[in-house]
């Protein structure tokens, strides 16, 4: 039977039934402050298949985030792990080995996990926010909203900016921290059941672990490659050289003095410096660099710019692969149609099927006559057959326009 519903009718929040809210509220909250208590928790984690987690940390005035608290819901109790007091090496290992770690919006949490555990990419992640997106099309639905819409529970988020290193925590802080995982297992179970009904559970798990892999790559990116994050298509090789050296210098300095990178040069000031290449203090002062940094680091910044300007052109970094910038996109309507049809056939919201950078990667593949095995990582899972059999053949029909839009010469 043909599905005649609109996307708005097909995707939306749902209300879970059969959740024992009283049992959730009765879960005890247990502090883990000693080595003995930590090992008891590790033994409990070793005996279960699913654990829900969250973290609280401080990163306002330091380069490295300071882990203050790890909240753990084993289904039997909620544990508040007093991170600054404990060696968590074996705790991280237990979590690596548990079959499923449940998080909500795990980006910053896994960043800290990888920093402290120094492990390989995690493959046991389920990010409930991604699951909610697969059901609703809402990419950034917050935890409180999901708990409210799905479980019918209203949460107070007033302590989100608390000083989590304070001890003892206030009663409201402790309640807030515990509630961040108190309802997470129930939310996971409800979302998982709905994903199974929609036959998109495996796709959600795949994207959760794809995200975990991408976070690992970001956490372990070489300092020498960090500058690529700030690349703009209009930069030439000289600007890329200045960008590379300034980002590398800023990273090394921030780590050495344990201050946030933006305390040295903000993102906006960095962009202005790269665009104008000021080679004197007077010119540098015309950017939005803060006055303290200008006094302390101005001479060094100017020195870096002058040094890069004096480099032979063959020593400057190459430009990254081109980005399709033309407003003329003759392939857009047929591509949108292909996305819509695939969404209808798979029950997956359209905005989860392709990312902009994946499309650009495919355009470069077309321009370079690259084989299908060059598909980006995100298109090598459940999307692979669709990308290879539908998207790439569709895009190949527009090769001439793609070459022009990428600024590449027709062979």
N, C-alpha and C positions, 0 to 999 in steps of 0.2 A: 504494500500500500504506500502511495506517495506521501511524504511528510509535507503537509501544507502549512505548517506553523512557521512563524517568523523567528529569527534568532532571539528576539526579546521574549517570545513565548517559550522557547525551548530552553533557555538558560536563565536561571535565577536561583536565589537562595531557597532552601527548603527547611522545613521544621522537622527535626528528628523526633521520633516517637520511642517510648519505652525506656527512656533514660531515667535511672534512679538518682535524681538530684540529691535526695537526702543522703544516700550512701556516699556521694562525692563530697558533700559538705562535712561528713563525719570522718573523712580520711585524716588520720593524725599527722601533725607537722612535727618532724624530728630534726633537731640540729645535729650536724656532724662536725665535731670540733677536735676530736682526738684521733690518733692513728687506729685505735681499736674500733671506734665507731665507723671509720672509713672502711676498714677491712670487712666489717659486718655488712656494710652497704655493698661492697664489691661482691661478696658472697651472694647477696640477694640478687644483684644484677646478673650474676652468672647463672642463676636458676630460672630466669624468665626469658621470654622471646621478644618482648616489646617494652621499651622504656621511653618516657617523655621527658624532655629536657628544655631548660632555658638558662641563660646566664645573665648576670648583672656585672657591669664593669664600669670603670672610670677611664675616660680618655679626653680630658679637657686641656691638660697642660703638659702632657707627656707624649713622647714618640710611641712608646709601647703601651698598649692598653693594660690596665691593672685589673686582673680578674678579682672580683670581690665576693661573688657568690655563684654557686651552681645549684639550680633547683632541679630535683629529680623526682619523677612520679613513677613508682614501680607498680602501681595498682594496689599496693598494700599500704603504702604510706607516702607522704611527701617529705623528702629530705632536703634540708638546706645545708649545703656543703660550704663550710667556712674556708674558702679557698686560700686566703693569705696565710693561714695557720698550717697548711698541710702540704705534703709532697704528693701530688696527684698522678704520678707516673703510672702506677698500677690501675688507678681509676680510669685514666684515658684508655688504657689497654683493654679493660673490661668492656668499655663502651664500644671500642673498635670491633670487638668480637660478638657483641649482642646482635641477634638477627635483624632487629629493626630499631633504629633510633628515630623518634618522632620529635620534630621541631615545628615551630611556626615562624616563618620568615627567617631562615637560618643563616642569612648572609654574614652578619657580624659575628654570630655565635661560632660558626665554623672557621671564620678567620682567626679567632682566638684559639679554638681547638687546634688548628694546624700549627699555629705559632708555638703553643706550649707542648703539644704531643709530638710534633715533628714526624708525623706519620704519612703514609701514602694516601692518595685520594680515597675518601670513604665511599663505600659501595652499599651501605646499609641505611641510607637516609630516606626518610619520608617527610617531606615538607608539606604540612597541611595547607599552607597558603597556596601552594601550587595545586593541591587537590581541589581547594575551593575555586581556584581559577578555572580548572577543567569543568567544574559544574556550573559556574556562573558567568564566566568570561571576565570577571573582575580581577585584574592582575595584582592589585595592591590592597585587597580587602584586609583590614587589620584584624588582629586577634579578638579584640573586644567586640567588633562588629560581627565577626563570625560566630562567636559564643552567643551573642545576643540573638542573631537571626536564626541560628540552627538549634541551639540548646535552650533559648529563651531565658538566658541569665544575663543580668546587667552587671558589668564590672566597673569598678572605680579605677581609673588610670592616673589618679592624681599624684602618685609617687614616682612616676617614670623618670624624673630628673633628680631623684634623691641622691644623697651621699651614701653610696652603698658600702663604703669602707668604714662608716661609723659603726661602733660597737658600744653598747648593744643597739640593734635596730629598734626603731619605735614599733609599737604594735601595728600601726597602719602600714609601715614598710614591710613588716613580716607577713602580714595578710596579703599585701599586694604581690610580694615575691612568691608566696605559696600559690596564690590564685593563677599566676602565670602558667602553672603546670597542673593545677588541681583539675581543671576541666579539659586539659589537652588530650588526654587519652580517650575520653568520651567523645570529644570532637573528632578525633582521628577515626574512631570506630564508626561514627555516624557518616563521616565523609567517605570512608573506605567502602561502606556498604552501598552508598549511592553511586560511587564510581564503579563498583562491580555491576550494579544494575544497568548502568549506562555503557558497560563494556569498555571502560577507559582506564581501569586501574593500572594495567601494565604500562600504559603510556605515561601516567602520572608518576609512577615509580621511576621510569626511565628518565623523565625530565628532572626529577628530584636529584637523582644521582649524576645527571649531566651537570646540574648546577653545582653539586658538591665538587665535581672534577674541575669545573671552571674556577671555583673559589680556590682550589688547591693551586692551580696554575698561577692565579693572581698572587697568592700568598708566597709563592716561591719564584716569582719572576726576578730575573737578574736585574741588579741595579742599572746595568748598562742598557736595559731595554725599557725602563720605566718611562722614558720620554715619549714613547709611542702612544701612551695614554692621552697625551696632550696635543697630538698631531692635528693640524687643521689642513684641509685640502689646498688652501692658498699658500702654504709655506713653501719656500724654495729650499734648496739644499743648504745654503748658508744659514737660513733660519733654523733648519732642522739641526745643524751642527751646534748652534748656540743653545737651542732647546735641550739637546742631549747633554751638553756639558753643564748647563745650569741645573737641570734636574738631578744629575749625578752628584754634583757638588752639594745641592740642597739636601739630598737624601743622606749623604755621608755626614754632613754637619748636624742634621736633625737627630740622627742616631747617636752621634757622639755627645751631644748636649742634652739628649732625651727631651726634646721639645717637638711639638707638632710641626710638620713641614710648613704649614700655612703661617706659623709664627715668623718664619724666615722670609718667605715670599708667598703671597696669596696666589690662588689660581688666576685671578683677574690680573694682578700685577705681572705674573709670569707671562701671560698672553700679551700684555702690552709691551713688555721688554722684547719678546721675540718678534713682535710686529714692527717695532721701531728701531731695534738694535742700538740703543744708546751707548756710545763709547766715551762718555764723559759723565762725571757726577751731575753736572748741570742738566744734561739731557735725561739722565736716569731719574732725577728729582721730578721730572714732569709726568712720570708714571704714578700709579696709585700705590707704589711700594710704601710701607709704613715708615715713618720718620726714624724710628729706632733702628730698623734694619738698614735704612740708608746710611745712618751714621756708622753702624757696626760692620756692615758687609758691602757697602757701596763700592769701595776700592776693589774688592775681590770680584764683584760682579762685572765691573767695567774691565778688569784685567781679563776675565774669561771671554768677554765679547771681543775684545781686541785680539786676543790670541786666536780665536776661531776665525776672525776676519782675515788673519794673516796666513791661514792654512791653504795649501794648494787645493784646488777644487776636487782633485781625485782622492783626497783624504777626508772629505766631508761625507756624512752618512747618506746612503741612498734614500730616495723617496719611497715610502711604503706603496703597496699596490694602489692603483687609482680608485677613486670613488665616483660612481655615476652621479653626475651633478646636473645634467641637462634636464630642463623642465619638460622636454619632449620625451615622453615615455609611451611609445606606441604599444608596448607589451603590457601596460598596466591593466587595461580592461580585461584582456584574456587571462592574465595572471589572477586578477581578482575573481574572475569567474571560476577558474580552476580551484582557487582556495574555497570559494563558497560551495562548490559541488563536493569537495572533499570533506568540508565541515558537515554538510548535510548527511553524507554517507557514513561518517565516523562518529557523529555526535560530539565533536570536539569544537569549541568556540574558534572562530576564524582567527582571532588575534593571538592564539597560541600556536598556530601552525607554522608561521614563518617569522623570523626576525629580519630586520632591515639589513643587517650585516651578512646574513645567510644569502639573501637575495643578491647583494653586491658580490659575494663570493661566487655565486653561480654566473653572474654576468661576466666576471673575469674568466671563469672557466670557458664560457662561450667564446670570449674574445681570443683566448689562447688555445682553443681547440683541445682543452684538457680532457683526459678520460674521466669517466664517471666516478672512479675511485678517489678523485680529488674533492669530492663533496665535503663541506665542513662537517665537523664532528656531530653537530646537532641534526644533520640530515642523514646520518649514517645508521640511525636506529629504525624506529617504526616508520619514519618518514621516507626512508631510502627508496623503496619501490615507487612511491608517488613521485619523488623528486626525479628519479632516473627515467621513469616511463611517461611522466606527464609534464613536469616542469621544464626539464632540460630540452626535450624536443620542442616544446612551445617556444622557449626563449631562442632557440637556434634559428627560428624563422626571422628573428629580428637582429641578426648578427651585425649587419652594416650599421644600423642605428645604435646598437650597443657599443661598437667600436668608436663611433663618433661621440657618444655620451661619456665614454671613459677617456676621451682625448687620445685614443690610440689610433695608429695608422692602419688603414685597410691593407692587408697583405697583397 
